Amino acid sequence: MSFGRRPSLSNDLISEDPNAPHVPRLTRRLTGFLPQEIKAIETTIPAQSREIWNKHKVQKFNTADEFQERFISHVEWTLARSLYNCDDLAAYQATSQSVRDNLVIDWNKTQQRQTARDPKRVYYLSLEFLMGRALDNALINMRTDTDVRDVGDTDETLTKGNTSREMIKNAMNELGFKLEDILDEEPDAALGNGGLGRLAACFVDSMATGNYPAWGYGLRYQYGIFAQKIINGYQVETPDYWLNFTNPWEIERAEIQVPINFYGYVDRGQNEKSTLEPSDWIGGERVLAVPYDMPIPGFKTSTVNNLRLWSAKPTTEFDFKKFNNGDYKNSVEEQQRAESITAVLYPNDNFLQGKELRLKQQYFWCAASLHDIVRRFKKGKRAWSEFPDAIAIQINDTHPTLAIVELQRILVDLEKLDWHEAWKIVTSTFAFTNHTVMQEALEKWPISLLGRLLPRHLEIIYDINWFFLQDVEKKFPHDMDLLSRVSVIEESSQERQVRMAYLAIIGSHKVNGVAELHSDLIKTTIFKDFVKIYGSNKFTNVTNGITPRRWLKQANPKLAQLISETINDPEDNYLLDMSKLTQLSKYAEDEKFQKKWNDVKQFNKQRLADLIKKLNNGVDIIERDHIRNTLFDIQVKRIHEYKRQQMNIFGVIHRYLTMKELLQSGASIEEVVKKYPRKVSIFGGKSAPGYYMAKLIIKLINSVADVVNNDKEIQDLLKVYFIPDYNVSKAEIITPASDLSEHISTAGTEASGTSNMKFVMNGGLIIGTVDGANVEITREIGEDNIFLFGNLAENVDELRYKHQFHNEGVPASLAKVLDAMQNGAFSPQNHSEFMPLIDSIKSHGDYYLVSDDFEAYISTQELVDQVYHKDKKEWLKKSILSVANIGFFSSDRCIEEYADTIWNAEPVKPE
Ligand SMILES: *Cc1c(COP(=O)(O)O)cnc(C)c1O
């Protein structure tokens, strides 16, 4: 059969700009075409060919039997294995391939539907997507055709939620596999650092669930965030080569190759034309961007969206000059350099490193994504002025800011639009999410670096800034101070730098913070001048959220089941409408229900204890019999001074020292228990490899654990454990097991936090500062159900000022801790080991205000102990009421807010 006569039409998903060089001919498929295109193609396909195609139409598996057939064919054909050598890894691969087959059918239909209806599309640009594992999530979200038929039967009782997962679990059992073991074979897709990357992952889940025509765009790093090993108490980083085995969740689109240029120069032509006119950027280095697509299934919908991750590869252009000079090896090495662009994720959280390769990653990704977006728009043959009606682009932090400049370049240089007309389109298309107010995290790039790597983009940035400053001058004449404060170019520092956040604000129509407190803070601090210039309507808030599918249903199946039984929701509709959880309130004081609730927590604590035992070389940290009456106090998140893990471990030291003092002064162990009941302090999180203080905090935690856990005198009343290599799949086990979790950042430093939401959604209580989303969590669940303490954001400046100019010393409780550290209580070999942690408080101005919050922290912890151990009913009531009122923090609500107030986008529902 020959397809040669078919018209050369571009396919939304798999074709590429026909004018781009080095694009191989395509095998075309009937997906993503415009209706008129499909008609045009159909007439060229012989009737017989169409008949055959229809006869062999691909179909989903719908039953256990069909799944098993699919599974076996993947084992035998895709993996070339057999009944006799199908291990758990092969079973994971074959299961994933089978489930993926189902998703791909809905994914193709979704893309076709979206192309046919041509709605406004949303693109979420994020340099990080911390996805974790895909299989279990797909099993929870996936619809078989049987599920779809079920939903049609309106008045019949629907089968229990999660039918396809149960079905596959049983089908696997029959084949001799345990689903849990199979799921455990999957490596985490750890393409992110922490909260920002996980937010993007929750958002793509909610966008698919809400049927939004939305794609994520990111990078396919070959090495995700490093794996953390703890050796002798120190963090050691090892590479995360997560693509070691074929990744069944990605679909390589090798036929799409977007050429990306770097370096070179701008040709101004004979008559030195203006930078505002179409200009020729003669690129120096060229690499190709190849997309890998990950299907993103929505929950209880057949919508399957796309996450497109770009990978860099060399062009097939060959440097013949070098080759002819006999320099074959060097010309190959040059090609290898291309791949290095997407080799590794930068492991810094809330910190700018300013490396050239990082800027290269950013441009590579922005340029490839915009090329894709623009190509898709151009197929519709609409006027350029309609671009913002067709497309909304959200930029996750300033990392994608170059996309703003790139779109302006495309419109002016390639599409020959007038500068101002182009700029109007650009600013109506983009919106910017800010994630931090911390200076060290705000992106700035030296002019020299940016101008060398992207000479034309620097010109465009200058011109954007020029017109912006003119507008400011018109509005606020002769205010030179204001002009220099808001200029995109920072002149004050040694080297002139481009302030990416300012560029992002100027190039966007909306700027949002990620929690109310944070959104207010940016308006009065870092972006104050811009509020004066643009008015405050440009600045808005969308409080972060998390997907309840992963963070409740998947992470905590026992709690999910108890909830669905209790509120009589066997189909798990509460996972789409979390306000249904308020029905739990009426059981908050019901003793029978409290017992069930507590049993679930007990089960989850046991599950975490098992994980810890496994990680601890088979040695239990908490004795089984004691789990029930041990308070699990957990702080897991990136290790950072502003998150104040140091304050937590100082609190543990304080508790330990005071217990020892009590014993030494003749108190009985019973008396000690009264004041300090059983507790285990669990930590986890990665430090940036170059962050000295954070690494020292990890070492201190492990050193304290060493001393405390081996002190016979305190009889297992206090334990400390650092869980190595905190990641999404570990978080799914850790989060449901907490009685208490810590979110104790210096007020005003944590923009939102999202693990606070995860913990509350799983029935854990919070000890926290009045910071980030803690404020709104308190408003939602009630101030009786959270343990807040510490200074407020509004007092931070004053307190820091005080530390700078008046050394008032530290409170006695903290002095006791710091003295013990200084005396080598936790570093007998090297008494000065932890001096930098002591000095930062005593001698360097205590920037994170540990000494100001420590006493309140200690006394609040003691209050926690009392409620937990003396009034378990009260504790359970708080826990139940917390879950009942956490609905606001579903990321579905976030996406609705973004769609309504920023994107102006609507869902495209399946028929
Ligand atoms: C949710 C999550 C985070 C964010 O935690 P915060 O406490 O909000 O900083 C970081 N890492 C992982 C693996 C997560 O799942």
The ligand as an SDF file (V2000), in Angstrom:
LIG
                    3D

 15 15  0  0  0  0  0  0  0  0999 V2000
    5.2850   18.2150   48.2800 C   0  0  0  0  0  0  0  0  0  0  0  0
    6.7190   17.9370   48.1290 C   0  0  0  0  0  0  0  0  0  0  0  0
    7.6570   18.9330   48.3970 C   0  0  0  0  0  0  0  0  0  0  0  0
    7.2700   20.3170   48.9060 C   0  0  0  0  0  0  0  0  0  0  0  0
    7.3500   20.3100   50.3160 O   0  0  0  0  0  0  0  0  0  0  0  0
    7.2770   21.6720   51.1510 P   0  0  0  0  0  0  0  0  0  0  0  0
    7.2570   21.2020   52.5610 O   0  0  0  0  0  0  0  0  0  0  0  0
    6.0160   22.3710   50.7600 O   0  0  0  0  0  0  0  0  0  0  0  0
    8.4970   22.4410   50.8220 O   0  0  0  0  0  0  0  0  0  0  0  0
    8.9990   18.6310   48.2380 C   0  0  0  0  0  0  0  0  0  0  0  0
    9.3960   17.4140   47.8270 N   0  0  0  0  0  0  0  0  0  0  0  0
    8.5230   16.4220   47.5790 C   0  0  0  0  0  0  0  0  0  0  0  0
    9.0370   15.0910   47.1480 C   0  0  0  0  0  0  0  0  0  0  0  0
    7.1610   16.6490   47.7100 C   0  0  0  0  0  0  0  0  0  0  0  0
    6.2980   15.6560   47.4310 O   0  0  0  0  0  0  0  0  0  0  0  0
  1  2  1  0
  2  3  1  0
  2 14  2  0
  3  4  1  0
  3 10  2  0
  4  5  1  0
  5  6  1  0
  6  7  2  0
  6  8  1  0
  6  9  1  0
 10 11  1  0
 11 12  2  0
 12 13  1  0
 12 14  1  0
 14 15  1  0
M  END
$$$$
